[in-house]
Amino acid sequence: MIIDVKVVGSLAVTTMDITYHNDYPRLLEGELNFPLAEGQSVSRFAMELNGKLREGVCVEKAKGRVVFEDVVRNKIDPALLEQTKGNSFKARIYPIPANGDKRIVLAYEENISETEEGSVYRLPLQFKDTISLFKLTVQVFSDYKLLKTPNNELKDIDFQKSGPGYASAVEYKNYIADKQFEFALQSSGSQKNVLIETINSKTYFNINLNTIGETKPRRLPKTICIFWDASSSMANRDVERELELLTKYIKAVGSCEITLVPFANAILETKKYNIIYGNILLLKNDLSHTIYDGGTQLGAIDLNNFNADEYLIFTDGISNFGEKEIKLSDKPVFLINSMQNAEHSYMNYVAQKTNGAYINLLKLSDEQAMGAILNIPFSFISAEYSVGEIEQTYPSMPQAVYGSFILTGLMKSEKRK
């Protein structure tokens, strides 16, 4: 496996070159499961055919399935990359030659947001099997100072100055790649960074605004309803970080009444707690002993059946059973997630619709997460532009802004202003 990371400005492109080896004297079929984090999108998928890489193209899911099955029946090497639950992708690879190899190349892009600590790039490595050859190369095209981060578990990698930026590489044999790699670039301190690039006759722009947004304190609740996802898919959540955030928040609230509602494919037994001076030891103990089992049905949650000033829903947002959407009320909803494979878009939608917040603990620091619950943040509402010069922009919906904001779009010409 060879992983290549290139960072230009606020745009990071990560390319994974993976070789599957078949030790058996017969054809095999392989599968690649690839969860992406919030804001990451696949930009390339290719498979080796007769010694050369064949690039994939994007088609609708139903059409892709039909084409794949037709190709298989004709005994031609096909590859299909499809999006599954959450921002996760699955590739079915066939055939892997007897006593041979099959090579797959997958790349994804993301904008690395700028915070007060700097712009942080993260690569969570979650491979459980031993990899015969693992190589990681990184190129950073920036003259900003490179910062070390406490969460980087790949200690052997060492950056060297290379031209206008930095470069580094590590290589291991018979390696288990199960550690997180990350680095940060010092904040530029500028208010606006603009990147314009023309690809295949289309001109794209990327504006990174380093905002210092005003916030207004939220009114602290007297009653809180906590929905805790106890389905089997949540067994590997970061319970410690979630409970740490909950502890800090309830300490800030002080005395209140909390209703705990565990759920999986249905609502489970509820329990009430009378919290005094922010002490939630009993609640934390009960949550720590949660038994995770069954599927997830978010549609089982009807907020109108649980009277509260606000709702905290600890979940990955992925519903795989029955009704898939939460029945909302007129009170704010805060969704807290610590899983990489999650329905980020849906949870952002619920937060925006209810004037709450989606708190992705893999993306926000502890301070930012607390700020999202305690304060109403500075928000992007809409973009105004000349329809004769710009074809479309993203994001197109209102969203909260934490530290920095990135606006991207497609121009109708190469004219730049």
C-alpha positions as CSV (number, residue, x, y, z in Angstrom):
1,M,0.0,0.0,0.0
2,I,1.3,3.4,-1.0
3,I,-0.4,6.6,0.4
4,D,0.4,9.9,-1.2
5,V,-0.8,13.2,0.4
6,K,-0.5,16.6,-1.3
7,V,-1.7,19.8,0.4
8,V,-2.0,23.0,-1.7
9,G,-3.4,25.9,0.2
10,S,-6.4,24.6,2.0
11,L,-7.0,21.7,-0.4
12,A,-5.7,18.3,0.5
13,V,-5.7,15.3,-1.9
14,T,-5.0,11.8,-0.5
15,T,-4.3,9.0,-3.0
16,M,-4.2,5.4,-1.9
17,D,-2.5,2.8,-4.2
18,I,-3.6,-0.6,-2.9
19,T,-2.4,-4.0,-4.2
20,Y,-4.5,-7.1,-3.3
21,H,-2.6,-10.4,-3.4
22,N,-4.2,-13.8,-4.0
23,D,-2.3,-16.8,-2.5
24,Y,-4.7,-19.4,-3.8
25,P,-4.6,-21.3,-7.1
26,R,-8.1,-20.0,-8.1
27,L,-9.8,-16.7,-8.9
28,L,-11.1,-14.7,-5.9
29,E,-13.3,-11.7,-5.4
30,G,-12.2,-8.8,-3.1
31,E,-14.0,-6.0,-1.3
32,L,-12.8,-2.7,-0.1
33,N,-14.8,-0.8,2.6
34,F,-13.7,2.8,2.8
35,P,-15.3,5.3,5.2
36,L,-14.7,8.9,4.6
37,A,-14.9,11.7,7.1
38,E,-17.1,14.8,7.0
39,G,-16.3,17.0,4.0
40,Q,-14.2,14.4,2.2
41,S,-15.2,13.3,-1.4
42,V,-13.9,10.7,-3.8
43,S,-12.1,12.2,-6.7
44,R,-10.6,9.2,-8.4
45,F,-11.1,5.4,-8.7
46,A,-9.0,3.2,-11.0
47,M,-8.3,-0.5,-11.4
48,E,-5.4,-2.3,-13.1
49,L,-6.3,-4.0,-16.3
50,N,-3.6,-5.9,-18.4
51,G,-0.9,-4.0,-16.6
52,K,-2.4,-0.6,-17.0
53,L,-4.7,1.5,-14.8
54,R,-8.3,1.9,-16.1
55,E,-9.9,5.0,-14.8
56,G,-13.5,4.9,-13.5
57,V,-16.4,7.2,-14.4
58,C,-19.3,8.4,-12.3
59,V,-22.8,7.0,-13.1
60,E,-26.0,6.6,-11.2
61,K,-26.1,3.7,-8.8
62,A,-28.7,1.6,-10.6
63,K,-26.9,2.0,-13.9
64,G,-23.6,1.1,-12.4
65,R,-24.9,-2.1,-11.0
66,V,-26.4,-3.2,-14.3
67,V,-23.1,-2.4,-16.2
68,F,-21.1,-4.3,-13.5
69,E,-23.2,-7.5,-13.8
70,D,-23.0,-7.4,-17.6
71,V,-19.3,-7.0,-17.5
72,V,-18.9,-9.9,-15.1
73,R,-21.0,-12.2,-17.3
74,N,-18.6,-11.4,-20.2
75,K,-15.7,-12.4,-18.0
76,I,-14.0,-9.0,-18.2
77,D,-12.4,-7.4,-15.2
78,P,-14.8,-4.9,-13.7
79,A,-14.7,-2.6,-10.6
80,L,-17.6,-0.9,-8.9
81,L,-17.3,1.8,-6.2
82,E,-20.6,2.7,-4.6
83,Q,-21.6,4.8,-1.7
84,T,-23.3,3.0,1.2
85,K,-24.6,4.2,4.5
86,G,-23.1,7.5,5.7
87,N,-20.1,8.9,3.8
88,S,-18.8,5.4,3.3
89,F,-17.8,3.6,0.0
90,K,-17.6,0.0,-0.9
91,A,-15.7,-1.4,-3.9
92,R,-16.3,-4.9,-5.3
93,I,-13.2,-6.2,-7.1
94,Y,-13.3,-9.2,-9.4
95,P,-11.4,-11.2,-10.4
96,I,-8.1,-11.2,-8.4
97,P,-6.0,-13.6,-10.5
98,A,-4.9,-17.0,-9.0
99,N,-1.5,-16.5,-7.3
100,G,-1.5,-13.0,-8.6
101,D,-2.2,-9.3,-7.7
102,K,-4.9,-6.7,-8.4
103,R,-4.1,-3.0,-8.0
104,I,-6.7,-0.4,-7.0
105,V,-6.1,3.4,-6.8
106,L,-8.5,5.6,-4.9
107,A,-8.2,9.3,-4.2
108,Y,-10.3,11.7,-2.1
109,E,-10.2,15.5,-1.6
110,E,-11.0,17.7,1.3
111,N,-10.7,21.3,2.5
112,I,-8.8,21.5,5.7
113,S,-10.4,24.2,7.8
114,E,-8.3,26.8,9.5
115,T,-8.7,27.1,13.3
116,E,-7.0,29.2,15.9
117,E,-4.4,26.4,16.4
118,G,-3.8,26.1,12.6
119,S,-5.0,24.1,9.6
120,V,-5.0,20.4,10.6
121,Y,-4.8,17.4,8.2
122,R,-5.8,14.0,9.6
123,L,-5.3,10.5,8.2
124,P,-6.9,7.9,10.5
125,L,-5.3,4.6,9.6
126,Q,-7.6,1.7,10.6
127,F,-6.2,-1.4,8.8
128,K,-6.3,-4.5,11.0
129,D,-4.4,-6.9,8.7
130,T,-0.6,-7.0,8.3
131,I,0.5,-5.1,5.1
132,S,3.6,-6.4,3.4
133,L,4.7,-3.0,2.2
134,F,3.4,0.3,3.6
135,K,4.6,3.6,2.3
136,L,3.4,7.1,3.2
137,T,4.6,10.2,1.3
138,V,3.6,13.8,2.1
139,Q,4.1,17.0,0.2
140,V,2.9,20.3,1.6
141,F,3.1,23.3,-0.7
142,S,3.1,26.2,1.8
143,D,5.6,28.5,3.5
144,Y,3.6,28.6,6.8
145,K,5.2,27.0,9.8
146,L,4.6,23.3,10.3
147,L,3.3,22.4,13.7
148,K,3.4,19.2,15.6
149,T,0.2,17.9,17.0
150,P,-0.4,15.8,20.2
151,N,-2.7,13.3,18.4
152,N,-0.2,12.2,15.8
153,E,0.6,8.6,16.5
154,L,3.0,8.0,13.6
155,K,6.1,9.2,15.4
156,D,8.6,8.1,12.9
157,I,7.6,10.6,10.2
158,D,9.9,13.7,10.0
159,F,9.2,16.7,7.8
160,Q,12.0,18.4,5.9
161,K,12.0,21.8,4.2
162,S,11.5,21.3,0.5
163,G,11.3,24.4,-1.8
164,P,8.3,26.5,-0.8
165,G,7.0,23.8,1.5
166,Y,7.7,20.5,3.3
167,A,8.1,16.9,2.4
168,S,8.3,13.6,4.3
169,A,8.2,9.8,3.7
170,V,8.2,6.7,5.7
171,E,8.2,3.0,4.7
172,Y,7.6,-0.2,6.6
173,K,7.5,-3.9,5.9
174,N,5.0,-6.3,7.4
175,Y,3.2,-3.4,9.1
176,I,-0.2,-3.0,10.8
177,A,-1.4,0.5,9.8
178,D,-3.7,1.2,12.8
179,K,-2.4,4.6,13.9
180,Q,-3.6,8.1,13.2
181,F,-1.3,10.5,11.3
182,E,-1.8,14.2,11.5
183,F,0.0,17.5,11.2
184,A,-0.9,21.2,11.3
185,L,0.1,24.4,9.5
186,Q,0.3,27.6,11.5
187,S,-2.6,29.9,10.9
188,S,-1.9,32.4,8.2
189,G,-3.5,35.2,10.1
190,S,-4.9,36.6,6.9
191,Q,-8.6,37.3,6.4
192,K,-9.0,35.8,3.0
193,N,-7.2,33.2,0.8
194,V,-8.3,32.7,-2.8
195,L,-7.4,29.8,-5.1
196,I,-8.5,29.7,-8.7
197,E,-7.8,26.7,-11.0
198,T,-8.9,25.7,-14.5
199,I,-9.5,21.9,-15.1
200,N,-10.7,20.5,-18.4
201,S,-11.9,24.0,-19.6
202,K,-13.8,24.6,-16.3
203,T,-12.7,27.3,-13.9
204,Y,-13.2,26.7,-10.1
205,F,-12.6,29.0,-7.2
206,N,-12.0,28.4,-3.5
207,I,-12.2,31.2,-1.0
208,N,-11.0,30.5,2.6
209,L,-12.2,33.1,5.0
210,N,-10.5,33.3,8.4
211,T,-13.5,34.6,10.4
212,I,-13.7,35.9,13.9
213,G,-17.4,35.4,14.3
214,E,-19.5,36.9,17.1
215,T,-21.6,34.5,19.2
216,K,-24.5,34.9,21.5
217,P,-25.0,32.7,24.6
218,R,-27.8,30.3,24.4
219,R,-30.4,30.2,27.2
220,L,-29.4,27.4,29.5
221,P,-32.1,24.6,29.7
222,K,-34.0,23.5,32.8
223,T,-35.0,20.2,31.2
224,I,-32.8,18.1,28.8
225,C,-33.7,14.9,27.0
226,I,-30.8,12.7,26.0
227,F,-31.2,10.1,23.3
228,W,-28.4,7.5,23.4
229,D,-27.9,5.3,20.4
230,A,-27.5,1.7,21.8
231,S,-27.5,-0.1,18.5
232,S,-24.7,-2.6,17.7
233,S,-23.1,-0.3,15.2
234,M,-22.2,2.2,18.0
235,A,-20.2,-0.3,20.1
236,N,-16.9,1.2,18.9
237,R,-17.9,4.8,19.6
238,D,-15.5,7.1,21.6
239,V,-17.7,6.9,24.8
240,E,-15.0,8.6,26.9
241,R,-14.9,11.7,24.7
242,E,-18.7,11.9,24.5
243,L,-19.1,11.6,28.2
244,E,-16.4,14.2,28.8
245,L,-18.3,16.7,26.7
246,L,-21.6,15.8,28.4
247,T,-20.0,16.2,31.8
248,K,-18.6,19.7,31.0
249,Y,-21.9,20.8,29.5
250,I,-24.1,19.7,32.4
251,K,-21.6,21.3,34.8
252,A,-22.1,24.6,32.9
253,V,-25.9,24.1,33.1
254,G,-25.9,23.4,36.8
255,S,-29.1,22.0,38.3
256,C,-31.6,20.5,35.8
257,E,-33.8,17.5,35.1
258,I,-32.5,15.0,32.5
259,T,-34.5,12.2,30.8
260,L,-32.3,9.5,29.3
261,V,-33.8,7.6,26.3
262,P,-31.7,4.8,25.0
263,F,-32.8,3.5,21.5
264,A,-31.8,1.0,18.9
265,N,-34.5,-0.3,16.5
266,A,-37.0,1.0,19.0
267,I,-37.2,3.2,22.1
268,L,-35.8,1.3,25.2
269,E,-36.4,1.9,28.9
270,T,-36.2,5.5,29.8
271,K,-34.9,7.0,33.1
272,K,-35.1,10.4,34.8
273,Y,-32.3,12.1,36.8
274,N,-32.6,15.1,39.0
275,I,-29.2,16.8,38.5
276,I,-27.9,19.1,41.3
277,Y,-24.9,21.4,40.8
278,G,-24.0,19.5,37.5
279,N,-23.3,16.1,39.2
280,I,-24.0,13.4,36.6
281,L,-22.0,10.5,38.2
282,L,-25.1,8.2,38.2
283,L,-26.0,9.1,34.6
284,K,-22.4,8.5,33.4
285,N,-22.3,5.1,35.2
286,D,-25.5,4.0,33.5
287,L,-24.3,5.2,30.0
288,S,-20.9,3.4,30.6
289,H,-22.7,0.1,31.1
290,T,-24.8,0.4,27.9
291,I,-25.3,-2.9,26.1
292,Y,-25.1,-2.3,22.3
293,D,-27.3,-4.6,20.3
294,G,-29.7,-4.5,17.4
295,G,-30.3,-2.2,14.4
296,T,-30.9,1.5,14.3
297,Q,-34.3,3.2,13.6
298,L,-34.0,6.9,13.9
299,G,-37.7,7.1,13.0
300,A,-38.5,5.6,16.3
301,I,-37.6,8.9,17.9
302,D,-40.5,11.3,18.2
303,L,-39.4,14.4,20.1
304,N,-43.0,15.5,20.7
305,N,-43.4,12.5,23.1
306,F,-40.6,13.8,25.4
307,N,-41.1,17.3,26.7
308,A,-37.8,19.2,27.2
309,D,-36.1,22.5,26.6
310,E,-33.6,20.9,24.3
311,Y,-32.5,17.5,23.0
312,L,-29.1,15.9,22.8
313,I,-28.9,12.9,20.4
314,F,-25.7,10.8,20.6
315,T,-25.6,8.9,17.3
316,D,-23.8,8.4,14.0
317,G,-27.1,9.3,12.2
318,I,-27.2,6.0,10.2
319,S,-30.6,4.3,10.2
320,N,-30.7,0.8,8.9
321,F,-34.1,-0.3,10.0
322,G,-37.7,0.9,9.5
323,E,-38.3,4.7,9.4
324,K,-35.1,6.7,8.9
325,E,-36.0,10.3,9.9
326,I,-36.4,11.7,13.4
327,K,-39.8,13.3,14.1
328,L,-38.8,16.8,15.2
329,S,-40.4,19.4,17.5
330,D,-40.0,23.1,17.8
331,K,-37.1,22.8,20.3
332,P,-33.3,22.8,19.4
333,V,-31.6,19.5,18.7
334,F,-27.9,18.9,19.3
335,L,-26.4,15.8,17.6
336,I,-23.1,14.5,18.9
337,N,-21.1,12.0,16.9
338,S,-17.7,10.4,17.5
339,M,-17.8,7.9,14.6
340,Q,-16.0,8.5,11.2
341,N,-18.6,6.6,9.3
342,A,-21.7,8.7,9.8
343,E,-24.6,10.5,8.1
344,H,-23.0,13.9,8.4
345,S,-25.4,15.6,5.9
346,Y,-28.5,14.4,7.6
347,M,-27.3,15.5,11.1
348,N,-26.3,18.9,9.8
349,Y,-29.8,19.2,8.2
350,V,-31.5,18.4,11.5
351,A,-29.3,20.8,13.4
352,Q,-30.0,23.7,11.0
353,K,-33.7,23.0,10.9
354,T,-34.1,23.1,14.7
355,N,-31.6,25.9,15.4
356,G,-29.3,23.4,17.2
357,A,-25.9,22.2,16.2
358,Y,-24.2,19.1,14.8
359,I,-21.1,18.4,16.9
360,N,-18.6,16.1,15.1
361,L,-16.0,15.2,17.7
362,L,-13.6,14.0,15.0
363,K,-13.6,17.5,13.5
364,L,-14.1,19.9,16.5
365,S,-11.8,20.5,19.4
366,D,-13.2,20.2,23.0
367,E,-13.4,24.0,23.2
368,Q,-15.2,24.3,19.8
369,A,-17.6,21.5,20.8
370,M,-18.5,23.3,24.1
371,G,-18.9,26.5,22.2
372,A,-21.3,24.9,19.7
373,I,-23.7,23.9,22.6
374,L,-23.4,27.0,24.8
375,N,-23.5,29.6,22.0
376,I,-25.4,30.5,18.9
377,P,-22.5,30.7,16.4
378,F,-21.7,33.1,13.6
379,S,-23.4,31.7,10.5
380,F,-23.2,31.7,6.7
381,I,-26.6,32.6,5.3
382,S,-26.2,32.8,1.5
383,A,-23.9,34.0,-1.2
384,E,-24.7,36.9,-3.6
385,Y,-23.0,36.8,-7.0
386,S,-23.5,37.7,-10.7
387,V,-25.2,34.9,-12.4
388,G,-23.5,35.9,-15.6
389,E,-20.0,35.2,-14.1
390,I,-20.6,32.4,-11.6
391,E,-22.6,29.2,-12.3
392,Q,-22.9,27.7,-8.8
393,T,-21.5,27.9,-5.3
394,Y,-21.1,25.6,-2.3
395,P,-22.4,25.6,0.4
396,S,-25.9,26.6,-0.8
397,M,-27.6,26.3,2.6
398,P,-27.1,28.2,5.8
399,Q,-24.5,26.7,8.2
400,A,-22.6,27.5,11.3
401,V,-19.1,28.8,11.0
402,Y,-16.4,27.8,13.5
403,G,-13.1,29.6,13.0
404,S,-12.9,29.5,9.2
405,F,-15.3,29.3,6.3
406,I,-14.7,27.9,2.8
407,L,-16.8,28.9,-0.2
408,T,-16.2,27.1,-3.5
409,G,-17.8,27.5,-6.8
410,L,-17.8,27.1,-10.6
411,M,-17.2,30.1,-12.8
412,K,-18.7,30.5,-16.3
413,S,-15.4,31.8,-17.7
414,E,-11.8,32.3,-16.8
415,K,-12.4,36.0,-16.1
416,R,-11.1,36.7,-12.7
417,K,-12.0,39.6,-10.4
